Amino acid sequence: MIRAAYLADAGYEEALAEELRRSGRGIARWHGLLALSPDPPAPAAWALEVWDSPRGIPAPSIKAAADALRAIQRNWSLVPGAHHRRAALIEARLPPVKARPLVFPEPPPASHLGGWALLEPELILASPTKSSPFPGGVVRFVEDREGPPSRAYLKLWEALTRLGRHPQPGERCLDLGASPGGWSWALARLGARVRAVDKAPLDPRVLAMPGVEWVQESAFALSPEPVEWLFSDVICYPARLLALVRRWLPVARNLVCTVKFQGPTDHDIAAEFAAIPGAAVFHGAHNKHELTFARLAL
Ligand SMILES: C[S@@+](CC[C@H](N)C(=O)[O-])C[C@H]1O[C@@H](n2cnc3c(N)ncnc32)[C@H](O)[C@@H]1O
């Protein structure tokens, strides 16, 4: 019996499998990027979304399959993996799910969304609830192709959207590892005051935005001082970031940092980040081989 399903981001199946294995959760089989587990559901940092109530639904015909899903609820998103044509025919009979890109900082859709997959030609796995309100766990945004000097702002937008919180006008933000300035751009656009720290320079257009200053310094040389938000996208070893985070935890109200992995994923250090009281640790659709760590004030 399948009791939970975990949807991996493409290319990060191994990281998810290792995380599940280390926490004692088995994988009965994969369906595309969906890891099907016989063990009870629990959060997984490397999953784009977790299905916490999967059940098998007979699909003797395309119509019967769509009717069975519709009888449970209106909104479903398909995870492909096999029997693509038949799955597409079933999907075509379901109400369309409008996955309109978000205009940051608009909140995620409040409407309820389930996940389904066609495991066998005549067997659906469907979870009426899942951890992400977005199809396939992927949040999409209306992008700004003119303003930001890098695409890293999308990673920050996704993190803040997931966290349901973002800096307010006038709040003080430290942006460590800020160059060329995608995150600083996103923060300044919110009206926050941004202290961008990097040995490399900020894009002049970002530096010219109201409330933005650049400190040409190593992030590790700063003495912790009270700030509303500490952001870090510094490229460094995870252990070095963990030490930095621990120094700033007492004085930064909110922290949002990317934990970057070179080579194999260091699950031990990921667990240390996750063990920080109030921590959220996740791999978003805009993350590379890295996790986002956040600790927000209550
Ligand atoms: C992935 S980039 C940051 C991208 C940035 N968040 C953006 O949105 O444009 C990583 C940055 O970390 C910076 N970095 C590396 N070591 C650093 C250190 N010790 N202190 C501050 N910045 C550092 C690099 O110079 C680089 O600009």
The ligand as a MOL file (V3000), in Angstrom:
LIG
                    3D

  0  0  0     0  0            999 V3000
M  V30 BEGIN CTAB
M  V30 COUNTS 27 29 0 0 0
M  V30 BEGIN ATOM
M  V30 1 C 25.1590 33.0760 -6.5440 0
M  V30 2 S 26.0110 34.5820 -6.4440 0 CHG=1
M  V30 3 C 24.7940 35.6500 -5.7430 0
M  V30 4 C 23.7110 36.1010 -6.6830 0
M  V30 5 C 22.8500 37.1580 -6.0880 0
M  V30 6 N 22.0510 36.6350 -4.9680 0
M  V30 7 C 21.9190 37.7820 -7.0950 0
M  V30 8 O 20.7060 37.7080 -6.8940 0
M  V30 9 O 22.3870 38.3590 -8.0560 0 CHG=-1
M  V30 10 C 27.1050 34.3190 -5.1240 0
M  V30 11 C 27.9030 35.5170 -4.6820 0
M  V30 12 O 28.5770 35.1820 -3.4880 0
M  V30 13 C 29.6940 36.0390 -3.4530 0
M  V30 14 N 30.6200 35.6270 -2.3940 0
M  V30 15 C 31.4650 34.5850 -2.3540 0
M  V30 16 N 32.1640 34.5930 -1.1960 0
M  V30 17 C 31.7260 35.6660 -0.4990 0
M  V30 18 C 32.0440 36.2200 0.7650 0
M  V30 19 N 32.9550 35.6430 1.5610 0
M  V30 20 N 31.4020 37.3380 1.1620 0
M  V30 21 C 30.4840 37.9140 0.3800 0
M  V30 22 N 30.1420 37.4450 -0.8310 0
M  V30 23 C 30.7550 36.3300 -1.2630 0
M  V30 24 C 30.2390 35.9700 -4.8590 0
M  V30 25 O 31.0870 37.0920 -5.1140 0
M  V30 26 C 28.9420 35.9810 -5.6750 0
M  V30 27 O 28.6520 37.2860 -6.1120 0
M  V30 END ATOM
M  V30 BEGIN BOND
M  V30 1 1 1 2
M  V30 2 1 2 3
M  V30 3 1 2 10
M  V30 4 1 3 4
M  V30 5 1 4 5
M  V30 6 1 5 6
M  V30 7 1 5 7
M  V30 8 2 7 8
M  V30 9 1 7 9
M  V30 10 1 10 11
M  V30 11 1 11 12
M  V30 12 1 11 26
M  V30 13 1 12 13
M  V30 14 1 13 14
M  V30 15 1 13 24
M  V30 16 1 14 15
M  V30 17 1 14 23
M  V30 18 2 15 16
M  V30 19 1 16 17
M  V30 20 1 17 18
M  V30 21 2 17 23
M  V30 22 1 18 19
M  V30 23 2 18 20
M  V30 24 1 20 21
M  V30 25 2 21 22
M  V30 26 1 22 23
M  V30 27 1 24 25
M  V30 28 1 24 26
M  V30 29 1 26 27
M  V30 END BOND
M  V30 END CTAB
M  END
